[in-house]
């Protein structure tokens, strides 16, 4: 899958590299306020705003497991996430789950949900 590419795109503040990793109707449920953001374009708008912040937060996801379906081109990823400012302060961290789908030979995120634990 493409988790390393997504982490690299966030670190590089590169929304163009994030776009092909998201399904057109991708859904994300944020960790702290449970805000729901639907659609690739809406998520890219949020990333662009994040990247423009003076001391922006760099989010990293570390997968602990990935379970691929034997009957459909889908997979579920579980792991730990962390948000660290560019100056090195950890703002938050927790657990996440992401559902991926293989479309035309490429894995894209259909849905992500985040739980803030610290």
C-alpha positions in Angstrom: 0.0 0.0 0.0 0.9 3.6 0.0 1.3 4.7 3.7 5.0 5.6 3.3 4.2 7.8 0.3 1.4 9.5 2.3 3.7 10.2 5.2 6.4 11.5 2.9 3.9 13.8 1.2 2.9 15.3 4.5 6.5 15.7 5.6 7.2 17.4 2.2 4.0 19.6 2.4 3.0 18.2 -1.0 -0.7 18.1 -1.6 -0.2 17.0 -5.2 1.4 13.8 -3.9 -1.5 13.2 -1.5 -4.2 13.6 -4.2 -3.7 10.2 -6.0 -3.6 8.4 -2.6 -7.2 9.4 -1.8 -10.3 8.0 -3.4 -12.6 10.6 -4.9 -15.1 10.2 -2.1 -12.7 9.5 0.7 -13.9 10.1 4.2 -11.9 11.0 7.3 -13.1 11.3 10.9 -10.7 13.5 12.8 -9.3 12.3 16.2 -10.2 15.1 18.7 -13.4 16.7 17.6 -14.7 13.8 15.3 -15.2 16.2 12.5 -16.1 14.4 9.3 -14.5 15.5 6.0 -15.8 13.9 2.8 -14.1 14.0 -0.6 -10.6 14.2 -1.9 -10.9 17.9 -2.7 -12.1 18.8 0.8 -9.3 16.9 2.3 -6.7 18.5 0.1 -8.1 21.9 1.1 -7.4 21.0 4.8 -3.9 19.8 4.0 -3.1 23.0 2.1 -4.2 25.0 5.1 -2.1 22.8 7.4 0.9 23.2 5.2 0.6 27.0 5.2 0.8 27.2 9.0 3.9 29.0 10.4 4.8 26.1 12.7 2.9 23.4 10.9 2.1 20.0 12.2 3.7 17.0 10.6 1.5 13.9 10.9 3.0 10.4 10.7 1.1 7.2 10.7 2.9 4.0 11.7 1.0 0.8 10.6 0.9 -2.0 13.1 -1.1 -4.4 10.9 -2.7 -4.6 7.5 -5.4 -7.1 6.7 -6.2 -7.8 3.1 -9.4 -9.2 2.0 -9.1 -12.6 0.2 -12.4 -11.9 -1.7 -12.3 -8.2 -2.6 -9.6 -5.6 -3.6 -9.7 -4.0 -0.1 -7.6 -3.9 3.0 -7.8 -2.5 6.5 -4.8 -0.9 8.2 -4.4 -0.3 12.0 -1.7 1.7 13.6 -0.5 4.6 15.7 -0.4 8.3 14.6 1.5 11.3 15.9 1.3 15.0 15.2 4.6 16.9 15.7 5.1 20.6 15.0 7.9 21.6 12.6 9.8 22.9 15.7 9.6 19.4 17.3 6.7 19.7 19.8 4.4 16.6 19.9 0.9 18.0 19.9 -1.2 14.8 19.9 -1.1 11.1 19.1 -3.3 8.0 19.1 -4.7 5.1 17.1 -6.1 5.0 13.6 -7.7 2.7 11.2 -7.7 3.1 7.4 -9.7 1.3 4.7 -7.9 1.0 1.4 -9.2 -0.1 -2.0 -7.2 -1.2 -5.1 -8.5 0.7 -8.2 -6.9 0.1 -11.5 -3.7 -1.2 -9.9 -3.4 1.6 -7.4 -4.2 1.5 -3.7 -6.3 4.5 -2.4 -7.7 5.4 0.9 -11.5 5.2 1.1 -11.9 6.0 4.8 -9.9 6.8 7.8 -10.8 7.2 11.5 -8.6 8.6 14.2 -8.7 8.3 18.0 -6.7 10.9 20.0 -5.1 9.3 23.1 -2.6 11.9 24.1 
